[in-house]
């Protein structure tokens, strides 16, 4: 009977992994009458390995499915010589809905960004309103955006519940920072329509970036591709943000720059995501390298930290693959149809103080990730 149970568990592992392997069930099965949980896995040589399985602790938490977090409004910045109000450059905010989207105000916002950049940096301020952007800009390679945030520029709204940017170009991210240094996107909501595979906010191959108090994604019934994505960047922080209604990742940290080669070291290094919430997306918080794309380059994201982050209604709440030195600290997940936390080919990492509730196939899924440290 015990061998039948082990064979069934092994078959489930193979079914979930989608791999075709063969092996023999080891004789070191639990003794008859043993109680407890056991995990059947397949090692690199194709042999079955049976090990005791201890579920992660489940502290009592109070959660609400599909929450609507309350954004924190930000006061209007005090005007100075380094604040560039987009209204002074001809911007309008007359978006009503996708059928009545109003004026494409992309070029006016770009003029304000360019003026700020030419002055050596500062703040480009978008007063309360609903701005529609469509015109696409190609800064190089195979990536496009509507609004490009340049070196030493902060794109500043009046709050997540006050300043809205809507973009529906099928091949342009509404807000894009590309090969830039010392940039910030703050205090706004950015919505990408579902017509293309675009992230609402895309940070590509940048150094020293802050994304703070930003909501990114799509809308109920019309999801975007992604929410807030940082690809091929270093020394960056995403804080106090919300990602929702995305068909791919809510928050994505990637080791691959779309316009390879990225500058040396720009493969997703030293990035922190803190105090963020994601709901109704495929992968809530995702970190991913792409070793098969560039096998001669180590493009694994390194030193990525998630702290005090919560995921609701996802397939994978926290999903890490082909990366290293990943920390998930004091985070939580409610209702994940697959795994609450999944590590695939991650040599080292830390999961500390994790709470999960609701649905979920695996509380913790470790695949070819021997060095993950689990702490209550």
N, C-alpha and C positions, 0 to 999 in steps of 0.2 A: 504493500500500500504506500509506504513512504517513497519508494522508487517511482511509483505512478504519479504521486504529487510532485516530486522533483521534476519529472519529465514534463508535466503540464506547466509548471512554472518556467522551465527552460524554454518551452515553446512560446510562452507569452513574451519572454525577453526577445526571442528572435522575431516574433511578429511585430513588436514595437520598434525594434531597431531596423527592420527591413533588410537585414543581412542574411545571406545564405551561408551557414557554417555547419560543421559537423563535429561531433565529439562524443565522448562517453561520460555517463554520469559517474562521478567518483564514488568510491566506497565509503568516504568519510561523511556519510549522511548522519543527521541526528539520530541518536539511539531511540528505539521504540519507546513510546510513552513520553518523549521529550515535549515540552511546551515552549511556546515562543514563536517568533517570526524569523524566517530565513529567506535570504535572497539568492537566486540562482543567476549567475552571470556567465559570460563567455570571455575567456582571456584571449590575448593576441594570437595564441597558438591554436585556437579553436576548441579548447577543452572547457568543460563546464566547471565552475567554481561555486561551491556552496558556502556561504558565510552567514553568521547570525546577523539579523537586521534589527536595529533599534530605531523606532520612529523618533523623529525630532520632537522635542517638547512642544506642547501646545498650550501656551498661556491663554487665559481667558481674555478675549478681546471683544469689544463692542464695535460692530461695523454695520454699515448700511450699504446694501447693494446699489451699484450704479449711483454713487453720490454725486452731488453737484457742489464741489468745494466753493467756498466763498472767496473770490479774489480779494487781494489786499490793494485798495486804491492807493495811488501815489500822488502826493501833492504836485501841482504844476511847478516845474523848476523855476527858480528865480532868473529872469532874463539877464544875460551878460553878453559881452561882445563875442563869446564863444558859443552862444546858443543860436541855432538857425531854425526858425519856425517855418515849417513847410508851407504854411499859408502865404508867407511872403514871397514864395517862389511859384505861386499859381495853383497850389493843390486845392482840391475840393473834396468834400466827403458827403457824397449823395447816394451811396449804395443803399438800395432797399432790399432786393433779393436777387437771385441769379437771373431771373427773367427780366428784372428791371435793375440792372447793376449800376446804372448811372455812368459817370465820366471816368474814363481811364486816366488816373492821376499819376501814373508811374513816372512819367518824365519830369513832372514838377518835383516829386520827392527826390528823384535822382539829382536834379539841379541843386537842391538843398544839401544833399550828401556831398556832391562834388565841391560846392563852395566851402563846406566845413573841412573837407580833406585838403583843399588848396590853402586854407588858413592855418594848417598844421594840426587840425583836430578840434574836437569839441562835441557838442550835443546837437543832434538833429531832432527837433521836437515835433511830434504829431499831436495836436490838441484833440480833445474828445471828438469822436465822429467815426463814421464808417467809410473807409477808403477802399476803392476798387482799383486793383492793379492788374494789368494784362501784358503790356509790352515786354518782350523778352530781350535780355542782354546776354551776350556770350563773352565772358571775360577771357576765354581760352579753353582749349580742349573740348570735351564733350559735355559740358555742364552749362546750364543757363539759369538765370534768375531774373526776377522783375526788379526788386530793390536790392542793390548791392551795397553792403556796409563795408567801408574802406578803412585803411589804417587810421588808428587813433580817433575813430568816430563811434559815438554812442547813439544808437537809434532808440529814442525815448518816447514812450506814449504817456498817457495820463492815467493809466491803470488798466487792468485786465477787463474791467467792466465798463470802460469808457472809450478806449481807442481800439478800433477793429480794422484789420487789413484783410481783404478778401481777394484771392487770386484764383483764376481758373484757366490759365494757359496750360495746355497739355504737356509741355516740356520745359516749364520754367518754375523753379521754386519761388513762391511769393517773396520770401526774404532770404537772401544769400550773402554769406561772407566767404570770400575766396582768396586764398593766399594772402591773408592780411594779418596784421599784428595789432594787439591792443584794441580790440573791438568789443562792443557790448550791444545787446538787444534787451530792452527792459520795458516792463509795465505796459503790456498790450496783449491782444488776442489776435492770432494769425490763423486764418481758415483757408485751406487748400481744397478746391472742389475735387470731386471724384473722377474728373475726366482724364486724368493722367497719373503716372506713377511719381508724384511729387511729394516731397516733405514740405510741411508748412514753413519750417525754419531749417535751413541747411547751412551748417558750418563746415567748410571744406578746406583742409590743409592750412589751418590758422594757428597762431601762437598767441597765448594769453587772451582768452575769450571769456566773457561773462554773459550768460543768458539767465535773466533773473525776473521773476514774476511775469512769466510769459505763458499763455495758453496756446497750444498748437495742435492742429489736427483738422478733422472734418466736422460733420454734423450728423446727428442721428438719422439713419437712413441714407446718408450720402457721405460715406467715410472717405477721408484722404488716404493716400498711400502710407505716409508716415507723419509723425508729430514733430519732434525736435531731434535732429540728427547731427552728430559731430563725427566727421569722418576724416581720418588722416591728420588729426590735430594734436597739439600738446599744450600742457599747462592751462587747462580750461576748467570752468565751473559752471554747472547748470543747477540753479537753486530756486526753490519756491515756485516751481512750474507745474503745469497741468498738461497732460496729453490725453486726447480722447478721440474716439471714433476714427480709428485708422485701420486699414486692412492689412498692414504689415506691423511695424514697430511703433510703439508710443515714444519711447526714448531709445535711440540707437547710437551706440559708440562703435565705430568701424575702423579697421586697420587698413582699409584700402582707399586711396584717393582715386576719384573718378578720372582725373587727368594725370595718370602716372607718367613720368616719375614725380612723386611728391618730394619736397625738400628732405634732406637727410634727417632721419629721426621722426618724420611726420607720419607715423603709422598708428596714432592713437596712444599717446603716452601721458600719464599723470593727469587724469581727468576725474573730477569728482561730481557726482550727481547727488544732491542732498535736498531733503524736505520737499520731495516731488510726489505727485499723485498721477496715476494712469488708470483709465477705465475704458472698457469696451474696445479693445484692440487685440491683435493676434498675439504678438509678443510684447509684454509690458515694458520691461527694461532688458535690452539686448546688447550684448557685447560680442563682436564677431571679427575674426581674422579671416584672411582668404589665402591660405598657403598654396592651394592648387592653382591660383591665378598667376602668382609670381613665385614659383618654387625656389628660386635662387635668392630670395630676399626674405628676411624675417619681418613680416608685417603683422605679427601678432600684437594686438593692443596689450599694453603693460601698465600695471599700477592704476587700475580703474576701481574707484570706490563708490559704493552706493550706501548712503546713510539716511535713516529715517524716511524711507520711501515706501509707498503703499500701492498695491495693484488690485484692481477689482475687475472681474469678468474678463478673463484673458484665456488664451490657450496655454501659453507659458508665461508665468508672472515674471520670473527672472531667468533669462536664458543666455548662457555664456558658452562660446565655442571658439576653439583655436586661439586662445588668448592666455594670459598668465598674470599671476599676482592680482587676483580679483577679490575684492572684499565686499560682502553684503552684511551690513551692520544695522541691527535694530530696524529691520524692514518687515513688511507683512504682505500677505496675499489672501484674498477672498475669492473663491470660485475660479479655479483654473482647470480647464477641461483636460489638460495633460499634466504637466508638472508645475508645482509651485516654485521650485528651484531646480534648474538643470545645468549640469556642467558636462561639456563634451570636449575632450582633448584639452583640458586645462591642467597643467602640471601642478600649480600651487594656487591656493586661495583660502579664504576664510568666510564662514557663515556664522554670525554671532547674533544671538537674541532674536531669532526669526520666529514669527507667529503666522500660522495659517489656519484657515477655517473654510467651511463650505465644501464645494466639490473639488476634486483633484485626484488624478490617477496615481501620481507619486508625490508624496511630500517633498522628497529629495531624490533626484536622479543623477547618479555619478557614472559617467561612461568614459573610460580611459582617462580618469582624473584622480590619480592615486594620492595626491598631496593636499587634498581639501581638508582643512581643519574645521571641525564642528564644535561650537561652543553654545551652551544654553544662554 
